[in-house]
Amino acid sequence: MGAIDIREVTPRDWKLWRDLRLRALQEAPGAYGSTYQRELGFVESDWASRLDGSAGPAVLALRAGEPVGMGAGFRDRGGWLHVVAMWTDPAHRSTGVGTAVLDHLVRWAAARDLRVHLDVAAANPRAQTLYERAGFVATGETRPLRDGSVEMVERMVLAR
C-alpha cells in the first residue's frame, strides 16, 4: 500500500483535519465523545485553535499524499498526555496506520516526560487490541462515552 508519512499539523492545515475528522465521526460515531452534528457546526477558528499545538500534537497519517489516519493528544491530569481522535480509514486498517500515529504521539509525550493515557470504547475490540499491542493496559476505570450515552469507554494507560 505504500509508505506511511506522519505529519504534525498546524492551524494552516485545518481543512485537511476537519475533513478527516468529520469522516471519522460519520464512520465511527460510537468511538468519540463528540458527534458529527456538533463538529459540523465548527468554524475555521474552532478547527484552527485545536491545531495550534498549545495543548499537544495533532497528526495526520498520509499515504501517497492522501490523509488516511489521524490522532491527537492534549495535556491533562498534570504530567499526562491524553490521546484522542484516533481513526484510520477503513480501507487502510491493519496496515500500520494506527500504530504509526500512536507511536508518534507516544514519542512526543516521552520527549516531554509525560505519561500517556486514552479512553477506548468498550464496543471497539479492534482499537483495544491496537492499544494493548502498543503497551497500554486497562485500568478498570469506565465512564459513559458522552453525556447521556449508554456506550462506555475504559481508560487505558501506557505501562512504563
One Martini backbone bead per residue (centre of mass of N, CA, C, O) as a GRO file, in nm:
protein
  160
    1MET     BB    1   0.050   0.066  -0.007
    2GLY     BB    2   0.275   0.213   0.128
    3ALA     BB    3   0.391   0.468   0.280
    4ILE     BB    4   0.400   0.634   0.595
    5ASP     BB    5   0.310   0.968   0.673
    6ILE     BB    6   0.392   1.169   0.948
    7ARG     BB    7   0.206   1.473   1.043
    8GLU     BB    8   0.220   1.763   1.184
    9VAL     BB    9  -0.022   1.995   1.255
   10THR     BB   10  -0.170   2.308   1.173
   11PRO     BB   11  -0.379   2.567   1.129
   12ARG     BB   12  -0.337   2.547   0.812
   13ASP     BB   13  -0.473   2.235   0.827
   14TRP     BB   14  -0.784   2.245   0.894
   15LYS     BB   15  -0.922   2.113   0.647
   16LEU     BB   16  -0.797   1.835   0.663
   17TRP     BB   17  -0.887   1.776   0.951
   18ARG     BB   18  -1.187   1.817   0.919
   19ASP     BB   19  -1.244   1.607   0.699
   20LEU     BB   20  -1.144   1.360   0.864
   21ARG     BB   21  -1.309   1.398   1.120
   22LEU     BB   22  -1.589   1.378   0.988
   23ARG     BB   23  -1.547   1.094   0.882
   24ALA     BB   24  -1.504   0.961   1.155
   25LEU     BB   25  -1.781   1.042   1.285
   26GLN     BB   26  -1.946   0.884   1.071
   27GLU     BB   27  -1.808   0.594   1.081
   28ALA     BB   28  -1.755   0.628   1.428
   29PRO     BB   29  -1.976   0.736   1.654
   30GLY     BB   30  -1.891   0.525   1.906
   31ALA     BB   31  -1.576   0.657   1.955
   32TYR     BB   32  -1.682   0.947   2.054
   33GLY     BB   33  -1.747   1.239   2.249
   34SER     BB   34  -1.837   1.336   1.984
   35THR     BB   35  -2.007   1.484   1.698
   36TYR     BB   36  -2.096   1.553   1.387
   37GLN     BB   37  -2.301   1.779   1.442
   38ARG     BB   38  -2.121   1.951   1.620
   39GLU     BB   39  -1.865   1.980   1.418
   40LEU     BB   40  -2.015   2.097   1.172
   41GLY     BB   41  -2.040   2.388   1.332
   42PHE     BB   42  -1.764   2.457   1.286
   43VAL     BB   43  -1.515   2.686   1.251
   44GLU     BB   44  -1.210   2.775   1.162
   45SER     BB   45  -1.122   2.861   1.455
   46ASP     BB   46  -1.187   2.593   1.588
   47TRP     BB   47  -0.991   2.418   1.429
   48ALA     BB   48  -0.728   2.583   1.461
   49SER     BB   49  -0.713   2.574   1.778
   50ARG     BB   50  -0.660   2.254   1.780
   51LEU     BB   51  -0.366   2.314   1.604
   52ASP     BB   52  -0.157   2.501   1.788
   53GLY     BB   53   0.001   2.308   2.019
   54SER     BB   54  -0.055   2.389   2.326
   55ALA     BB   55  -0.170   2.092   2.427
   56GLY     BB   56  -0.076   1.938   2.156
   57PRO     BB   57  -0.077   1.703   1.919
   58ALA     BB   58  -0.141   1.676   1.560
   59VAL     BB   59  -0.204   1.399   1.333
   60LEU     BB   60  -0.119   1.273   1.012
   61ALA     BB   61  -0.183   1.016   0.782
   62LEU     BB   62   0.003   0.939   0.484
   63ARG     BB   63  -0.072   0.830   0.143
   64ALA     BB   64   0.025   0.963  -0.127
   65GLY     BB   65  -0.088   1.243   0.022
   66GLU     BB   66  -0.320   1.093   0.171
   67PRO     BB   67  -0.549   1.090   0.412
   68VAL     BB   68  -0.578   0.788   0.658
   69GLY     BB   69  -0.510   0.934   0.940
   70MET     BB   70  -0.542   0.992   1.307
   71GLY     BB   71  -0.428   1.212   1.584
   72ALA     BB   72  -0.416   1.309   1.938
   73GLY     BB   73  -0.312   1.545   2.204
   74PHE     BB   74  -0.350   1.625   2.560
   75ARG     BB   75  -0.300   1.791   2.839
   76ASP     BB   76  -0.338   1.618   3.155
   77ARG     BB   77  -0.321   1.533   3.479
   78GLY     BB   78  -0.051   1.611   3.537
   79GLY     BB   79   0.173   1.454   3.320
   80TRP     BB   80  -0.028   1.409   3.074
   81LEU     BB   81  -0.132   1.234   2.780
   82HIS     BB   82  -0.425   1.257   2.581
   83VAL     BB   83  -0.552   1.040   2.365
   84VAL     BB   84  -0.709   1.134   2.052
   85ALA     BB   85  -0.873   1.095   1.746
   86MET     BB   86  -0.859   0.808   1.655
   87TRP     BB   87  -0.807   0.716   1.300
   88THR     BB   88  -0.892   0.485   1.027
   89ASP     BB   89  -0.927   0.407   0.730
   90PRO     BB   90  -1.075   0.119   0.635
   91ALA     BB   91  -0.872   0.065   0.384
   92HIS     BB   92  -0.612   0.095   0.618
   93ARG     BB   93  -0.647  -0.131   0.794
   94SER     BB   94  -0.392  -0.332   0.901
   95THR     BB   95  -0.118  -0.129   0.795
   96GLY     BB   96   0.000   0.079   1.043
   97VAL     BB   97  -0.136   0.353   1.100
   98GLY     BB   98  -0.214   0.353   1.401
   99THR     BB   99   0.069   0.288   1.503
  100ALA     BB  100   0.212   0.539   1.386
  101VAL     BB  101   0.048   0.749   1.536
  102LEU     BB  102   0.093   0.648   1.825
  103ASP     BB  103   0.402   0.656   1.824
  104HIS     BB  104   0.425   0.961   1.789
  105LEU     BB  105   0.273   1.043   2.049
  106VAL     BB  106   0.457   0.890   2.247
  107ARG     BB  107   0.721   1.034   2.172
  108TRP     BB  108   0.627   1.316   2.240
  109ALA     BB  109   0.579   1.258   2.541
  110ALA     BB  110   0.862   1.150   2.619
  111ALA     BB  111   1.014   1.423   2.546
  112ARG     BB  112   0.820   1.549   2.805
  113ASP     BB  113   0.766   1.352   3.043
  114LEU     BB  114   0.499   1.192   2.965
  115ARG     BB  115   0.227   1.036   3.017
  116VAL     BB  116  -0.011   0.784   2.887
  117HIS     BB  117  -0.355   0.817   2.775
  118LEU     BB  118  -0.688   0.660   2.725
  119ASP     BB  119  -0.995   0.609   2.548
  120VAL     BB  120  -1.202   0.313   2.507
  121ALA     BB  121  -1.429   0.148   2.350
  122ALA     BB  122  -1.595  -0.133   2.445
  123ALA     BB  123  -1.699  -0.177   2.126
  124ASN     BB  124  -1.360  -0.178   2.045
  125PRO     BB  125  -1.146  -0.432   2.003
  126ARG     BB  126  -0.946  -0.330   1.790
  127ALA     BB  127  -0.839  -0.092   1.956
  128GLN     BB  128  -0.754  -0.246   2.205
  129THR     BB  129  -0.538  -0.412   2.059
  130LEU     BB  130  -0.359  -0.184   1.967
  131TYR     BB  131  -0.297  -0.077   2.255
  132GLU     BB  132  -0.181  -0.337   2.375
  133ARG     BB  133   0.055  -0.366   2.168
  134ALA     BB  134   0.170  -0.073   2.277
  135GLY     BB  135   0.130  -0.107   2.619
  136PHE     BB  136  -0.151  -0.095   2.711
  137VAL     BB  137  -0.364  -0.069   3.007
  138ALA     BB  138  -0.616  -0.149   3.192
  139THR     BB  139  -0.796   0.013   3.474
  140GLY     BB  140  -1.133   0.002   3.511
  141GLU     BB  141  -1.204   0.277   3.411
  142THR     BB  142  -1.530   0.412   3.371
  143ARG     BB  143  -1.746   0.571   3.118
  144PRO     BB  144  -1.925   0.758   2.941
  145LEU     BB  145  -1.883   0.869   2.631
  146ARG     BB  146  -2.133   1.059   2.689
  147ASP     BB  147  -2.376   1.239   2.762
  148GLY     BB  148  -2.635   0.995   2.787
  149SER     BB  149  -2.474   0.745   2.740
  150VAL     BB  150  -2.444   0.382   2.715
  151GLU     BB  151  -2.174   0.405   2.625
  152MET     BB  152  -1.843   0.286   2.689
  153VAL     BB  153  -1.535   0.370   2.853
  154GLU     BB  154  -1.182   0.298   2.885
  155ARG     BB  155  -0.905   0.335   3.064
  156MET     BB  156  -0.570   0.371   2.940
  157VAL     BB  157  -0.226   0.283   3.003
  158LEU     BB  158   0.105   0.332   2.975
  159ALA     BB  159   0.341   0.137   3.037
  160ARG     BB  160   0.666   0.170   3.181
   0.00000   0.00000   0.00000
